[in-house]
């Protein structure tokens, strides 16, 4: 009996050592994979801090770009233009995306459901530059370059993200919540509006913020639509600048000062996206 017990204890100890070794190896591989994914982002962020932080001052937020090759100036026109177009794109993209997500989650047996899902899936796979060309054909060719055209292009990019997020979040709301509202005699649309949507508000806000973070750095669709403007312009019917546009033009400039300003703009854009992502995570924890 003593020999058998000793043998079992040795086998158990050997298995424990093997499990610990396997756990250590897998943990090391996971850590290595994480570092490989995060390292490029860290390197880019460090590079932008080193090259562009010196250009961020009060003038950067209060002045328009200086003439080509001259020192000074800022990106007030780009900051104001980005905020304006993102606000307009949110009105367009969030309303349509929210309606589509509600329809897919709350009316799964409707005959139009497969068509709407297909359209949403196709939109999510279309490159941003193609969205810019669509907005160019619909708006620019008829009314000229404008901030509104840029907002429409960005709104197209936001729609599938908001649709998918809204649909998945609404599916997380227990069916008993809907049944409780219906048992009180409320119509389904009122149950969705007054009960289901408030219960999923945190997740929907998360999806909207992620969509904003996704489109905030897009330059390609704005080249065909907003076009850019060296001055501060808040009129949506006229050409409007944006941070991605100024970053693109500064980065392709032959002057060091313009390149330095572009790096500062890229740093500001990354910080804004990072803050938006943090806010999205904060709201997602309330689901």
C-alpha positions as YAML, in Angstrom:
chain: A
units: angstrom
residues:
- id: 1
  name: UNK
  ca: [0.00, 0.00, 0.00]
- id: 2
  name: UNK
  ca: [2.82, 2.37, 0.90]
- id: 3
  name: UNK
  ca: [4.57, 1.71, -2.40]
- id: 4
  name: UNK
  ca: [1.36, 2.32, -4.36]
- id: 5
  name: UNK
  ca: [0.69, 5.60, -2.54]
- id: 6
  name: UNK
  ca: [4.26, 6.75, -3.16]
- id: 7
  name: UNK
  ca: [3.98, 5.95, -6.87]
- id: 8
  name: UNK
  ca: [0.71, 7.86, -7.16]
- id: 9
  name: UNK
  ca: [2.19, 10.89, -5.42]
- id: 10
  name: UNK
  ca: [5.16, 10.85, -7.79]
- id: 11
  name: UNK
  ca: [2.87, 10.63, -10.82]
- id: 12
  name: UNK
  ca: [0.75, 13.49, -9.46]
- id: 13
  name: UNK
  ca: [3.86, 15.60, -8.81]
- id: 14
  name: UNK
  ca: [5.13, 14.87, -12.32]
- id: 15
  name: UNK
  ca: [1.81, 15.86, -13.90]
- id: 16
  name: UNK
  ca: [1.75, 19.06, -11.85]
- id: 17
  name: UNK
  ca: [5.24, 20.01, -13.01]
- id: 18
  name: UNK
  ca: [4.26, 19.26, -16.62]
- id: 19
  name: UNK
  ca: [1.12, 21.41, -16.35]
- id: 20
  name: UNK
  ca: [3.10, 24.28, -14.83]
- id: 21
  name: UNK
  ca: [5.71, 24.04, -17.58]
- id: 22
  name: UNK
  ca: [3.02, 23.95, -20.26]
- id: 23
  name: UNK
  ca: [1.25, 26.92, -18.66]
- id: 24
  name: UNK
  ca: [4.52, 28.88, -18.56]
- id: 25
  name: UNK
  ca: [5.25, 28.14, -22.22]
- id: 26
  name: UNK
  ca: [1.75, 29.12, -23.39]
- id: 27
  name: UNK
  ca: [1.80, 32.24, -21.23]
- id: 28
  name: UNK
  ca: [5.13, 33.24, -22.78]
- id: 29
  name: UNK
  ca: [3.75, 32.68, -26.29]
- id: 30
  name: UNK
  ca: [0.67, 34.79, -25.52]
- id: 31
  name: UNK
  ca: [2.87, 37.56, -24.13]
- id: 32
  name: UNK
  ca: [5.09, 37.43, -27.22]
- id: 33
  name: UNK
  ca: [2.09, 37.60, -29.55]
- id: 34
  name: UNK
  ca: [0.72, 40.58, -27.60]
- id: 35
  name: UNK
  ca: [4.05, 42.39, -27.84]
- id: 36
  name: UNK
  ca: [4.21, 41.75, -31.59]
- id: 37
  name: UNK
  ca: [0.76, 43.31, -32.01]
- id: 38
  name: UNK
  ca: [1.31, 46.28, -29.67]
- id: 39
  name: UNK
  ca: [4.94, 47.05, -30.57]
- id: 40
  name: UNK
  ca: [4.19, 48.78, -33.94]
- id: 41
  name: UNK
  ca: [1.60, 51.03, -32.29]
- id: 42
  name: UNK
  ca: [4.01, 51.94, -29.50]
- id: 43
  name: UNK
  ca: [6.80, 52.67, -31.99]
- id: 44
  name: UNK
  ca: [4.50, 54.90, -34.07]
- id: 45
  name: UNK
  ca: [3.31, 56.74, -30.98]
- id: 46
  name: UNK
  ca: [6.85, 57.28, -29.70]
- id: 47
  name: UNK
  ca: [7.97, 58.50, -33.13]
- id: 48
  name: UNK
  ca: [5.10, 60.99, -33.38]
- id: 49
  name: UNK
  ca: [5.77, 62.26, -29.85]
- id: 50
  name: UNK
  ca: [9.45, 62.78, -30.65]
- id: 51
  name: UNK
  ca: [8.85, 64.43, -34.03]
- id: 52
  name: UNK
  ca: [5.54, 66.23, -33.60]
- id: 53
  name: UNK
  ca: [5.09, 67.16, -29.94]
- id: 54
  name: UNK
  ca: [7.25, 70.26, -30.35]
- id: 55
  name: UNK
  ca: [4.81, 71.70, -32.89]
- id: 56
  name: UNK
  ca: [1.83, 71.46, -30.54]
- id: 57
  name: UNK
  ca: [1.34, 74.79, -28.81]
- id: 58
  name: UNK
  ca: [-1.34, 77.45, -28.49]
- id: 59
  name: UNK
  ca: [-0.91, 78.52, -32.13]
- id: 60
  name: UNK
  ca: [-1.50, 74.94, -33.22]
- id: 61
  name: UNK
  ca: [-5.08, 75.12, -31.91]
- id: 62
  name: UNK
  ca: [-5.82, 78.78, -32.69]
- id: 63
  name: UNK
  ca: [-4.28, 79.54, -36.11]
- id: 64
  name: UNK
  ca: [-4.66, 78.29, -39.65]
- id: 65
  name: UNK
  ca: [-1.70, 76.76, -41.55]
- id: 66
  name: UNK
  ca: [1.09, 79.11, -42.53]
- id: 67
  name: UNK
  ca: [1.99, 79.51, -46.23]
- id: 68
  name: UNK
  ca: [3.92, 76.62, -47.76]
- id: 69
  name: UNK
  ca: [7.39, 76.36, -46.31]
- id: 70
  name: UNK
  ca: [7.00, 79.08, -43.65]
- id: 71
  name: UNK
  ca: [7.21, 78.43, -39.92]
- id: 72
  name: UNK
  ca: [4.37, 78.88, -37.47]
- id: 73
  name: UNK
  ca: [0.68, 78.52, -38.01]
- id: 74
  name: UNK
  ca: [-1.59, 75.76, -36.79]
- id: 75
  name: UNK
  ca: [-4.37, 73.39, -37.77]
- id: 76
  name: UNK
  ca: [-7.44, 75.21, -36.51]
- id: 77
  name: UNK
  ca: [-9.13, 74.82, -39.90]
- id: 78
  name: UNK
  ca: [-8.54, 71.06, -39.87]
- id: 79
  name: UNK
  ca: [-9.68, 70.60, -36.27]
- id: 80
  name: UNK
  ca: [-12.87, 72.60, -36.84]
- id: 81
  name: UNK
  ca: [-13.54, 70.82, -40.13]
- id: 82
  name: UNK
  ca: [-13.04, 67.35, -38.66]
- id: 83
  name: UNK
  ca: [-15.38, 68.05, -35.75]
- id: 84
  name: UNK
  ca: [-18.01, 69.52, -38.07]
- id: 85
  name: UNK
  ca: [-17.95, 66.65, -40.54]
- id: 86
  name: UNK
  ca: [-17.91, 64.01, -37.80]
- id: 87
  name: UNK
  ca: [-20.95, 65.67, -36.22]
- id: 88
  name: UNK
  ca: [-22.82, 65.69, -39.54]
- id: 89
  name: UNK
  ca: [-21.72, 62.13, -40.32]
- id: 90
  name: UNK
  ca: [-23.00, 61.01, -36.92]
- id: 91
  name: UNK
  ca: [-26.46, 62.41, -37.59]
- id: 92
  name: UNK
  ca: [-26.57, 60.59, -40.91]
- id: 93
  name: UNK
  ca: [-24.75, 57.37, -40.03]
- id: 94
  name: UNK
  ca: [-26.10, 56.85, -36.52]
- id: 95
  name: UNK
  ca: [-29.77, 57.32, -37.42]
- id: 96
  name: UNK
  ca: [-29.65, 54.92, -40.36]
- id: 97
  name: UNK
  ca: [-27.37, 52.47, -38.56]
- id: 98
  name: UNK
  ca: [-29.52, 52.49, -35.44]
- id: 99
  name: UNK
  ca: [-32.68, 51.91, -37.48]
- id: 100
  name: UNK
  ca: [-31.04, 49.05, -39.36]
- id: 101
  name: UNK
  ca: [-29.75, 47.41, -36.19]
- id: 102
  name: UNK
  ca: [-33.16, 47.64, -34.51]
- id: 103
  name: UNK
  ca: [-34.85, 46.15, -37.55]
- id: 104
  name: UNK
  ca: [-32.43, 43.20, -37.75]
- id: 105
  name: UNK
  ca: [-32.65, 42.46, -34.01]
- id: 106
  name: UNK
  ca: [-36.36, 43.03, -33.39]
- id: 107
  name: UNK
  ca: [-37.91, 41.83, -36.67]
- id: 108
  name: UNK
  ca: [-35.85, 38.76, -37.64]
- id: 109
  name: UNK
  ca: [-38.74, 37.17, -39.59]
- id: 110
  name: UNK
  ca: [-39.49, 40.18, -41.78]
- id: 111
  name: UNK
  ca: [-39.14, 39.51, -45.53]
- id: 112
  name: UNK
  ca: [-36.72, 42.44, -45.92]
- id: 113
  name: UNK
  ca: [-34.36, 41.20, -43.20]
- id: 114
  name: UNK
  ca: [-32.05, 39.16, -45.53]
- id: 115
  name: UNK
  ca: [-31.76, 42.08, -47.93]
- id: 116
  name: UNK
  ca: [-30.90, 44.60, -45.22]
- id: 117
  name: UNK
  ca: [-28.35, 42.23, -43.68]
- id: 118
  name: UNK
  ca: [-26.76, 41.69, -47.09]
- id: 119
  name: UNK
  ca: [-26.52, 45.43, -47.72]
- id: 120
  name: UNK
  ca: [-24.97, 45.97, -44.29]
- id: 121
  name: UNK
  ca: [-22.41, 43.21, -44.84]
- id: 122
  name: UNK
  ca: [-21.49, 44.56, -48.27]
- id: 123
  name: UNK
  ca: [-21.09, 48.10, -46.91]
- id: 124
  name: UNK
  ca: [-18.75, 46.86, -44.19]
- id: 125
  name: UNK
  ca: [-16.41, 45.41, -46.83]
- id: 126
  name: UNK
  ca: [-16.31, 48.35, -49.24]
- id: 127
  name: UNK
  ca: [-13.04, 50.35, -49.13]
- id: 128
  name: UNK
  ca: [-13.24, 53.91, -47.84]
- id: 129
  name: UNK
  ca: [-12.04, 55.37, -51.13]
- id: 130
  name: UNK
  ca: [-15.00, 53.77, -52.92]
- id: 131
  name: UNK
  ca: [-17.35, 55.47, -50.46]
- id: 132
  name: UNK
  ca: [-15.66, 58.73, -51.37]
- id: 133
  name: UNK
  ca: [-16.27, 58.07, -55.06]
- id: 134
  name: UNK
  ca: [-19.94, 57.31, -54.35]
- id: 135
  name: UNK
  ca: [-20.35, 60.60, -52.49]
- id: 136
  name: UNK
  ca: [-18.45, 62.33, -55.30]
- id: 137
  name: UNK
  ca: [-20.89, 61.00, -57.89]
- id: 138
  name: UNK
  ca: [-23.99, 61.72, -55.82]
- id: 139
  name: UNK
  ca: [-23.13, 65.16, -54.44]
- id: 140
  name: UNK
  ca: [-19.90, 66.70, -55.75]
- id: 141
  name: UNK
  ca: [-20.75, 66.33, -59.43]
- id: 142
  name: UNK
  ca: [-24.10, 68.04, -58.82]
- id: 143
  name: UNK
  ca: [-23.30, 70.61, -56.13]
- id: 144
  name: UNK
  ca: [-19.51, 70.88, -55.92]
- id: 145
  name: UNK
  ca: [-17.01, 70.05, -53.20]
- id: 146
  name: UNK
  ca: [-18.36, 70.57, -49.69]
- id: 147
  name: UNK
  ca: [-18.10, 69.51, -46.09]
- id: 148
  name: UNK
  ca: [-21.53, 67.92, -46.42]
- id: 149
  name: UNK
  ca: [-20.25, 65.62, -49.17]
- id: 150
  name: UNK
  ca: [-17.38, 64.56, -46.91]
- id: 151
  name: UNK
  ca: [-19.81, 63.94, -44.05]
- id: 152
  name: UNK
  ca: [-21.96, 61.73, -46.30]
- id: 153
  name: UNK
  ca: [-18.92, 59.64, -47.25]
- id: 154
  name: UNK
  ca: [-17.96, 59.24, -43.59]
- id: 155
  name: UNK
  ca: [-21.57, 58.47, -42.70]
- id: 156
  name: UNK
  ca: [-21.61, 55.62, -45.22]
- id: 157
  name: UNK
  ca: [-18.58, 54.16, -43.42]
- id: 158
  name: UNK
  ca: [-20.27, 54.47, -40.04]
- id: 159
  name: UNK
  ca: [-23.53, 52.74, -40.99]
- id: 160
  name: UNK
  ca: [-22.40, 49.08, -41.02]
- id: 161
  name: UNK
  ca: [-20.50, 49.47, -37.73]
- id: 162
  name: UNK
  ca: [-23.50, 50.97, -35.96]
- id: 163
  name: UNK
  ca: [-25.86, 48.41, -37.52]
- id: 164
  name: UNK
  ca: [-23.80, 45.43, -36.38]
- id: 165
  name: UNK
  ca: [-23.15, 46.81, -32.88]
- id: 166
  name: UNK
  ca: [-26.79, 47.78, -32.33]
- id: 167
  name: UNK
  ca: [-28.03, 44.39, -33.51]
- id: 168
  name: UNK
  ca: [-25.66, 42.42, -31.27]
- id: 169
  name: UNK
  ca: [-26.31, 44.59, -28.21]
- id: 170
  name: UNK
  ca: [-30.09, 44.38, -28.60]
- id: 171
  name: UNK
  ca: [-29.82, 40.59, -28.79]
- id: 172
  name: UNK
  ca: [-28.21, 40.66, -25.33]
- id: 173
  name: UNK
  ca: [-31.37, 42.14, -23.80]
- id: 174
  name: UNK
  ca: [-33.32, 39.20, -22.29]
- id: 175
  name: UNK
  ca: [-36.44, 38.18, -24.15]
- id: 176
  name: UNK
  ca: [-38.36, 38.29, -20.86]
- id: 177
  name: UNK
  ca: [-37.92, 42.07, -20.85]
- id: 178
  name: UNK
  ca: [-39.74, 42.32, -24.15]
- id: 179
  name: UNK
  ca: [-42.43, 39.89, -23.02]
- id: 180
  name: UNK
  ca: [-43.03, 41.93, -19.88]
- id: 181
  name: UNK
  ca: [-43.71, 45.02, -21.96]
- id: 182
  name: UNK
  ca: [-45.93, 43.16, -24.41]
- id: 183
  name: UNK
  ca: [-47.91, 41.61, -21.55]
- id: 184
  name: UNK
  ca: [-48.86, 45.13, -20.46]
- id: 185
  name: UNK
  ca: [-50.53, 45.68, -23.81]
- id: 186
  name: UNK
  ca: [-47.80, 47.86, -25.31]
- id: 187
  name: UNK
  ca: [-47.18, 47.60, -29.06]
- id: 188
  name: UNK
  ca: [-43.83, 46.16, -30.12]
- id: 189
  name: UNK
  ca: [-42.45, 49.46, -31.42]
- id: 190
  name: UNK
  ca: [-43.14, 51.12, -28.07]
- id: 191
  name: UNK
  ca: [-41.55, 48.23, -26.17]
- id: 192
  name: UNK
  ca: [-38.45, 48.60, -28.33]
- id: 193
  name: UNK
  ca: [-38.34, 52.38, -27.96]
- id: 194
  name: UNK
  ca: [-39.11, 52.70, -24.25]
- id: 195
  name: UNK
  ca: [-37.75, 49.46, -22.76]
- id: 196
  name: UNK
  ca: [-35.28, 47.64, -25.00]
- id: 197
  name: UNK
  ca: [-33.28, 50.62, -26.29]
- id: 198
  name: UNK
  ca: [-32.68, 52.16, -22.82]
- id: 199
  name: UNK
  ca: [-31.51, 48.76, -21.57]
- id: 200
  name: UNK
  ca: [-28.96, 48.58, -24.39]
- id: 201
  name: UNK
  ca: [-27.96, 52.26, -24.40]
- id: 202
  name: UNK
  ca: [-24.43, 51.65, -23.11]
- id: 203
  name: UNK
  ca: [-23.60, 49.20, -25.89]
- id: 204
  name: UNK
  ca: [-25.13, 51.40, -28.57]
- id: 205
  name: UNK
  ca: [-23.06, 54.38, -27.41]
- id: 206
  name: UNK
  ca: [-20.00, 52.15, -27.52]
- id: 207
  name: UNK
  ca: [-20.76, 51.24, -31.13]
- id: 208
  name: UNK
  ca: [-21.20, 54.90, -32.09]
- id: 209
  name: UNK
  ca: [-17.87, 55.84, -30.51]
- id: 210
  name: UNK
  ca: [-16.10, 52.98, -32.25]
- id: 211
  name: UNK
  ca: [-17.62, 54.09, -35.54]
- id: 212
  name: UNK
  ca: [-16.41, 57.65, -34.94]
- id: 213
  name: UNK
  ca: [-12.92, 56.38, -34.12]
- id: 214
  name: UNK
  ca: [-13.01, 54.30, -37.30]
- id: 215
  name: UNK
  ca: [-13.84, 57.18, -39.65]
- id: 216
  name: UNK
  ca: [-11.97, 59.99, -37.90]
- id: 217
  name: UNK
  ca: [-8.68, 59.06, -39.56]
- id: 218
  name: UNK
  ca: [-9.99, 58.53, -43.09]
- id: 219
  name: UNK
  ca: [-8.39, 60.79, -45.69]
- id: 220
  name: UNK
  ca: [-9.20, 58.96, -48.94]
- id: 221
  name: UNK
  ca: [-12.96, 59.69, -49.09]
- id: 222
  name: UNK
  ca: [-12.38, 63.34, -48.16]
- id: 223
  name: UNK
  ca: [-10.01, 63.92, -51.08]
- id: 224
  name: UNK
  ca: [-12.96, 63.49, -53.46]
- id: 225
  name: UNK
  ca: [-15.55, 65.30, -51.35]
- id: 226
  name: UNK
  ca: [-14.48, 67.88, -48.77]
- id: 227
  name: UNK
  ca: [-11.38, 68.72, -50.85]
- id: 228
  name: UNK
  ca: [-9.81, 70.90, -48.11]
- id: 229
  name: UNK
  ca: [-9.76, 74.57, -47.22]
- id: 230
  name: UNK
  ca: [-6.85, 76.69, -45.93]
- id: 231
  name: UNK
  ca: [-9.27, 78.78, -43.87]
- id: 232
  name: UNK
  ca: [-11.68, 77.95, -41.08]
- id: 233
  name: UNK
  ca: [-15.03, 77.11, -42.65]
- id: 234
  name: UNK
  ca: [-18.13, 75.85, -40.86]
- id: 235
  name: UNK
  ca: [-20.44, 76.22, -43.87]
- id: 236
  name: UNK
  ca: [-21.27, 72.62, -44.94]
- id: 237
  name: UNK
  ca: [-21.97, 73.74, -48.50]
- id: 238
  name: UNK
  ca: [-18.36, 74.84, -49.10]
- id: 239
  name: UNK
  ca: [-15.03, 72.96, -49.16]
- id: 240
  name: UNK
  ca: [-13.83, 72.06, -45.68]
- id: 241
  name: UNK
  ca: [-10.52, 70.89, -44.27]
- id: 242
  name: UNK
  ca: [-9.93, 67.95, -41.93]
- id: 243
  name: UNK
  ca: [-7.07, 66.53, -39.91]
- id: 244
  name: UNK
  ca: [-6.47, 63.55, -42.23]
- id: 245
  name: UNK
  ca: [-6.32, 65.88, -45.24]
- id: 246
  name: UNK
  ca: [-3.79, 68.21, -43.61]
- id: 247
  name: UNK
  ca: [-1.74, 65.22, -42.44]
- id: 248
  name: UNK
  ca: [-1.67, 63.83, -45.98]
- id: 249
  name: UNK
  ca: [-0.71, 67.13, -47.58]
- id: 250
  name: UNK
  ca: [1.90, 67.94, -44.96]
- id: 251
  name: UNK
  ca: [3.45, 64.48, -45.12]
- id: 252
  name: UNK
  ca: [3.81, 64.72, -48.91]
- id: 253
  name: UNK
  ca: [5.24, 68.25, -48.76]
- id: 254
  name: UNK
  ca: [8.87, 68.96, -49.57]
- id: 255
  name: UNK
  ca: [9.21, 71.36, -46.61]
- id: 256
  name: UNK
  ca: [10.32, 70.16, -43.19]
- id: 257
  name: UNK
  ca: [7.98, 72.56, -41.38]
- id: 258
  name: UNK
  ca: [4.94, 71.15, -43.17]
- id: 259
  name: UNK
  ca: [6.04, 67.61, -42.39]
- id: 260
  name: UNK
  ca: [6.51, 68.52, -38.73]
- id: 261
  name: UNK
  ca: [3.00, 70.00, -38.63]
- id: 262
  name: UNK
  ca: [1.64, 66.83, -40.24]
- id: 263
  name: UNK
  ca: [3.29, 64.71, -37.54]
- id: 264
  name: UNK
  ca: [1.76, 66.94, -34.87]
- id: 265
  name: UNK
  ca: [-1.65, 66.52, -36.50]
- id: 266
  name: UNK
  ca: [-1.18, 62.74, -36.61]
- id: 267
  name: UNK
  ca: [-0.29, 62.75, -32.91]
- id: 268
  name: UNK
  ca: [-3.43, 64.74, -32.08]
- id: 269
  name: UNK
  ca: [-5.56, 62.39, -34.20]
- id: 270
  name: UNK
  ca: [-4.16, 59.29, -32.48]
- id: 271
  name: UNK
  ca: [-4.78, 60.82, -29.05]
- id: 272
  name: UNK
  ca: [-8.38, 61.65, -29.99]
- id: 273
  name: UNK
  ca: [-8.97, 58.10, -31.29]
- id: 274
  name: UNK
  ca: [-7.35, 56.65, -28.16]
- id: 275
  name: UNK
  ca: [-9.57, 58.74, -25.87]
- id: 276
  name: UNK
  ca: [-12.65, 57.76, -27.89]
- id: 277
  name: UNK
  ca: [-11.73, 54.08, -27.58]
- id: 278
  name: UNK
  ca: [-11.29, 54.45, -23.81]
- id: 279
  name: UNK
  ca: [-14.71, 56.08, -23.52]
- id: 280
  name: UNK
  ca: [-16.18, 53.24, -25.60]
- id: 281
  name: UNK
  ca: [-14.68, 50.67, -23.23]
- id: 282
  name: UNK
  ca: [-16.09, 52.57, -20.27]
- id: 283
  name: UNK
  ca: [-19.60, 52.54, -21.70]
- id: 284
  name: UNK
  ca: [-19.28, 48.88, -22.77]
- id: 285
  name: UNK
  ca: [-18.79, 47.87, -19.13]
- id: 286
  name: UNK
  ca: [-22.26, 49.17, -18.34]
- id: 287
  name: UNK
  ca: [-23.97, 46.72, -20.69]
...
